[in-house]
Amino acid sequence: MTNIVLETQESFYQYIERVATGSQTIADYLREDKIGEAIQLIVQFSEGMDWLTKVVELMESHKYTIDINFSHINPFLKEINDGIERQDYVIVADMFEYEIQPFFEEAKKKRFRMIEEDPH
């Protein structure tokens, strides 16, 4: 395995850890009426989701897979966007605390593994 693949996987794991913690921070900021700070973190979260998805795709092209399905949080992301548009920060905080954060707590346990070659 090349160093860049290993380094990318390690960065992925570290980022997953930060997202789990950051999700709670976003919820706390929203509940403390620190809306500007929370929105900045939500923008970073959104950019991070793009990066995580790209890493999974890249790893698959190098014959690695991981048991994390980011599409499972898409409905929550839609609710977050709707909540922000309505300025309903309670629902946004709840989504980050009760849906996004547990998803990433579970994702922290996952690791990339080689895709088995089909012998047929």
C-alpha positions as a Markdown table, in Angstrom:
| # | Residue | x | y | z |
|---|---|---|---|---|
| 1 | Met | 0.0 | 0.0 | 0.0 |
| 2 | Thr | 1.4 | 3.4 | -0.9 |
| 3 | Asn | 2.0 | 6.1 | 1.7 |
| 4 | Ile | -0.5 | 8.5 | 0.2 |
| 5 | Val | -3.3 | 5.9 | 0.5 |
| 6 | Leu | -2.3 | 5.3 | 4.1 |
| 7 | Glu | -2.0 | 9.0 | 4.9 |
| 8 | Thr | -5.4 | 9.7 | 3.3 |
| 9 | Gln | -7.1 | 7.0 | 5.3 |
| 10 | Glu | -5.5 | 8.3 | 8.5 |
| 11 | Ser | -6.7 | 11.9 | 7.6 |
| 12 | Phe | -10.2 | 10.4 | 7.0 |
| 13 | Tyr | -10.3 | 8.7 | 10.4 |
| 14 | Gln | -9.1 | 11.9 | 12.1 |
| 15 | Tyr | -11.7 | 14.0 | 10.3 |
| 16 | Ile | -14.5 | 11.6 | 11.3 |
| 17 | Glu | -13.4 | 12.1 | 15.0 |
| 18 | Arg | -13.5 | 15.9 | 14.6 |
| 19 | Val | -17.0 | 15.7 | 13.0 |
| 20 | Ala | -18.3 | 13.7 | 15.9 |
| 21 | Thr | -17.1 | 16.3 | 18.4 |
| 22 | Gly | -17.9 | 19.3 | 16.1 |
| 23 | Ser | -21.5 | 18.1 | 15.7 |
| 24 | Gln | -22.1 | 18.6 | 19.4 |
| 25 | Thr | -20.3 | 21.9 | 19.3 |
| 26 | Ile | -22.7 | 23.1 | 16.6 |
| 27 | Ala | -25.7 | 22.0 | 18.7 |
| 28 | Asp | -24.3 | 23.8 | 21.7 |
| 29 | Tyr | -23.6 | 27.0 | 19.8 |
| 30 | Leu | -27.1 | 27.1 | 18.4 |
| 31 | Arg | -28.6 | 26.6 | 21.8 |
| 32 | Glu | -26.4 | 29.3 | 23.2 |
| 33 | Asp | -27.5 | 31.7 | 20.5 |
| 34 | Lys | -24.1 | 31.8 | 18.9 |
| 35 | Ile | -25.7 | 31.5 | 15.5 |
| 36 | Gly | -22.8 | 33.0 | 13.5 |
| 37 | Glu | -20.2 | 30.6 | 15.0 |
| 38 | Ala | -22.6 | 27.7 | 14.4 |
| 39 | Ile | -23.2 | 28.6 | 10.8 |
| 40 | Gln | -19.5 | 28.8 | 10.1 |
| 41 | Leu | -19.1 | 25.3 | 11.5 |
| 42 | Ile | -22.0 | 24.1 | 9.5 |
| 43 | Val | -20.3 | 25.4 | 6.3 |
| 44 | Gln | -17.1 | 23.6 | 7.3 |
| 45 | Phe | -19.2 | 20.5 | 8.0 |
| 46 | Ser | -20.7 | 20.7 | 4.6 |
| 47 | Glu | -17.3 | 21.0 | 2.9 |
| 48 | Gly | -16.0 | 18.2 | 5.0 |
| 49 | Met | -18.9 | 15.9 | 3.9 |
| 50 | Asp | -17.8 | 16.5 | 0.3 |
| 51 | Trp | -14.3 | 15.6 | 1.2 |
| 52 | Leu | -15.2 | 12.5 | 3.1 |
| 53 | Thr | -17.4 | 11.3 | 0.1 |
| 54 | Lys | -14.5 | 11.9 | -2.3 |
| 55 | Val | -12.1 | 10.0 | -0.1 |
| 56 | Val | -14.5 | 7.0 | -0.1 |
| 57 | Glu | -14.7 | 7.1 | -3.9 |
| 58 | Leu | -11.0 | 7.5 | -4.3 |
| 59 | Met | -10.3 | 4.6 | -1.9 |
| 60 | Glu | -12.7 | 2.4 | -3.9 |
| 61 | Ser | -10.7 | 3.2 | -7.0 |
| 62 | His | -7.7 | 1.8 | -5.1 |
| 63 | Lys | -9.6 | -1.3 | -4.1 |
| 64 | Tyr | -10.5 | -0.3 | -0.5 |
| 65 | Thr | -13.9 | -0.1 | 1.0 |
| 66 | Ile | -15.4 | 1.1 | 4.3 |
| 67 | Asp | -18.7 | 0.3 | 5.9 |
| 68 | Ile | -20.0 | 3.9 | 6.1 |
| 69 | Asn | -22.9 | 5.0 | 4.0 |
| 70 | Phe | -23.1 | 8.8 | 4.0 |
| 71 | Ser | -26.3 | 8.7 | 2.1 |
| 72 | His | -28.0 | 7.7 | 5.4 |
| 73 | Ile | -27.6 | 11.2 | 6.7 |
| 74 | Asn | -28.9 | 12.9 | 3.6 |
| 75 | Pro | -32.5 | 13.2 | 5.0 |
| 76 | Phe | -31.0 | 14.9 | 8.1 |
| 77 | Leu | -29.0 | 17.3 | 6.0 |
| 78 | Lys | -32.2 | 18.3 | 4.2 |
| 79 | Glu | -33.9 | 19.0 | 7.5 |
| 80 | Ile | -30.9 | 21.0 | 8.6 |
| 81 | Asn | -31.1 | 23.1 | 5.5 |
| 82 | Asp | -34.8 | 23.6 | 5.9 |
| 83 | Gly | -34.3 | 24.5 | 9.6 |
| 84 | Ile | -31.6 | 27.1 | 8.8 |
| 85 | Glu | -33.9 | 28.7 | 6.1 |
| 86 | Arg | -36.7 | 28.9 | 8.7 |
| 87 | Gln | -34.3 | 30.0 | 11.4 |
| 88 | Asp | -35.5 | 27.1 | 13.5 |
| 89 | Tyr | -32.2 | 26.6 | 15.2 |
| 90 | Val | -33.8 | 24.2 | 17.8 |
| 91 | Ile | -34.5 | 21.6 | 15.1 |
| 92 | Val | -31.0 | 22.2 | 13.5 |
| 93 | Ala | -29.3 | 21.7 | 17.0 |
| 94 | Asp | -31.4 | 18.5 | 17.5 |
| 95 | Met | -30.4 | 17.1 | 14.1 |
| 96 | Phe | -26.7 | 17.6 | 14.9 |
| 97 | Glu | -26.9 | 16.3 | 18.4 |
| 98 | Tyr | -29.3 | 13.4 | 18.0 |
| 99 | Glu | -28.7 | 12.3 | 14.3 |
| 100 | Ile | -25.4 | 13.5 | 12.9 |
| 101 | Gln | -23.3 | 13.1 | 16.0 |
| 102 | Pro | -24.3 | 9.5 | 16.7 |
| 103 | Phe | -23.8 | 8.6 | 13.1 |
| 104 | Phe | -20.2 | 9.8 | 13.3 |
| 105 | Glu | -19.6 | 8.2 | 16.7 |
| 106 | Glu | -20.5 | 4.9 | 15.0 |
| 107 | Ala | -18.4 | 5.8 | 11.9 |
| 108 | Lys | -15.3 | 6.3 | 14.1 |
| 109 | Lys | -15.3 | 2.5 | 14.7 |
| 110 | Lys | -15.0 | 1.8 | 10.9 |
| 111 | Arg | -11.8 | 1.2 | 9.0 |
| 112 | Phe | -11.0 | 0.8 | 5.3 |
| 113 | Arg | -10.3 | -2.8 | 4.1 |
| 114 | Met | -9.2 | -4.3 | 0.9 |
| 115 | Ile | -11.9 | -5.2 | -1.6 |
| 116 | Glu | -11.8 | -9.0 | -2.2 |
| 117 | Glu | -11.2 | -9.9 | -5.8 |
| 118 | Asp | -14.0 | -12.0 | -7.3 |
| 119 | Pro | -12.3 | -15.3 | -8.3 |
| 120 | His | -14.9 | -15.9 | -11.1 |
